[in-house]
Amino acid sequence: MINAHRDWLGELQVALGTGAVLGVAGGLLHTGSAIFADTVDLTVQAGGATGVTGLAAGVTLAEGGDMQVTVADPGWVERVLAGVQGAPAYLLGLMVIVVLWRIVRVARRTDPFSPELPRRLRRLGLATIVLGLLAELVEVGIGMAASTAVYDEFWATTFGSNFWWLLLGFGLLAVAEVLRRGGALRAELDEVV
């Protein structure tokens, strides 16, 4: 049974706001630590790696896989690359949290079944899909640039996405359509009554 006196949307809004604040703090901490650290970690494609030591007997690097390398005494380019690796997906997630916070705020202040909410959710779903693809392409570019810290003579890259943004985008589009149809049915019932 749902507690009618509990403000579920208010609790969701607080959780989303807290997540956004913690996300910004974590991102700043990650980027700051990468810029000012004595060593930085970069993720690069393992293909073409030669002279790698410390692997167990019989272990080789997978062609097309990723490996994490530590750069001792990094230059500013390596520091910046370490700071921004993973940033596009992180920023996309942060944008989704902030926009969802705004949508929940509107739902608390107005009618949750107003035509505005499905429209906002639809825009967020489409933006998540388009910006997710763009974030993946930027990640590939950052990976290529990071590989120059390991391979001086060529760039190496790989594409290994888990496509979380695609699932989230289509999920938001589905919820928007459910809300739109629910609002249309509610308006139809209001005319009948």
SVG drawing of the C-alpha trace seen along z (x, -y; Angstrom):
<svg xmlns="http://www.w3.org/2000/svg" viewBox="-20 -24 81 44">
<polyline fill="none" stroke="black" stroke-width="0.4" points="0.0,0.0 1.4,-3.4 1.7,-5.9 -0.3,-8.9 1.4,-11.3 4.9,-10.5 6.5,-12.8 8.1,-10.3 8.9,-12.9 10.5,-15.1 12.7,-12.3 13.7,-11.5 14.5,-15.2 16.8,-15.2 18.5,-12.0 19.1,-13.3 20.4,-16.6 22.7,-14.8 23.9,-12.6 24.6,-15.6 26.6,-17.3 28.6,-14.2 29.2,-13.6 30.6,-17.1 32.8,-16.7 34.1,-13.3 34.8,-14.6 36.8,-17.5 38.7,-15.3 39.5,-12.8 40.6,-15.5 42.6,-17.4 44.4,-14.3 45.3,-13.4 46.7,-16.9 48.8,-17.2 49.9,-13.5 53.5,-12.3 52.3,-9.5 49.1,-9.1 47.2,-6.1 46.1,-5.9 44.0,-3.3 45.3,-2.4 44.8,0.3 47.0,3.3 47.4,4.1 50.9,3.5 52.4,3.3 55.9,4.7 58.4,5.1 55.7,5.4 57.2,7.1 55.7,8.6 53.2,10.9 52.8,14.4 54.2,17.3 52.0,17.9 50.1,14.7 49.9,12.4 48.1,9.1 44.9,9.5 44.8,7.9 42.2,5.1 41.9,5.1 42.6,2.3 45.4,2.1 46.0,-0.4 49.5,-1.9 51.2,-4.1 53.2,-7.0 56.0,-8.1 57.0,-11.8 54.1,-12.7 54.0,-15.8 51.0,-18.2 49.5,-16.3 49.5,-13.0 48.1,-14.7 45.3,-16.3 44.5,-13.1 44.4,-11.1 42.1,-13.8 39.6,-13.7 39.6,-9.9 36.1,-8.8 34.9,-12.4 32.5,-12.3 30.4,-9.5 30.7,-10.9 29.4,-14.3 26.6,-12.7 25.5,-10.9 25.7,-14.1 23.6,-15.9 20.9,-13.2 20.9,-13.5 20.5,-17.3 17.8,-17.3 15.9,-14.5 16.2,-16.7 14.6,-19.6 11.8,-17.3 11.0,-16.0 10.9,-19.6 8.4,-20.5 6.3,-17.4 6.2,-18.3 5.1,-21.9 2.6,-21.1 0.5,-18.2 2.7,-15.2 0.4,-14.2 0.7,-17.6 1.8,-17.5 5.1,-19.3 6.6,-16.3 6.4,-13.8 7.8,-16.4 10.8,-17.0 11.4,-13.3 11.3,-12.8 13.8,-15.5 16.1,-14.1 15.8,-10.6 16.8,-11.8 19.6,-14.0 20.9,-11.0 21.0,-8.8 22.7,-11.5 25.1,-12.8 25.9,-9.2 27.1,-8.4 29.0,-11.7 30.6,-10.8 31.7,-7.4 33.4,-9.1 35.1,-11.6 36.3,-8.7 37.8,-7.0 39.7,-10.2 40.9,-10.6 42.1,-6.9 43.9,-7.5 45.7,-10.6 46.5,-8.7 48.1,-5.9 50.8,-8.3 52.1,-8.3 52.8,-4.6 53.4,-4.2 55.5,-7.0 55.3,-6.0 51.6,-5.4 48.1,-5.8 46.1,-2.8 42.4,-2.7 39.6,-0.4 35.9,-0.7 34.4,1.1 31.2,-0.5 28.6,1.0 25.9,-1.2 24.3,-2.2 23.3,-5.5 21.4,-3.7 19.3,-1.7 18.7,-4.8 17.7,-6.9 15.2,-4.4 13.9,-3.9 13.3,-7.6 11.5,-7.6 9.3,-4.7 8.4,-6.4 7.6,-9.7 5.2,-7.8 3.5,-6.1 3.0,-9.4 1.8,-11.0 -0.8,-8.3 -1.8,-8.4 -2.3,-12.2 -4.4,-11.8 -6.6,-9.1 -7.0,-11.3 -8.1,-14.3 -10.5,-12.0 -12.0,-10.8 -12.3,-14.4 -14.4,-15.2 -16.7,-12.2 -17.3,-13.0"/>
</svg>
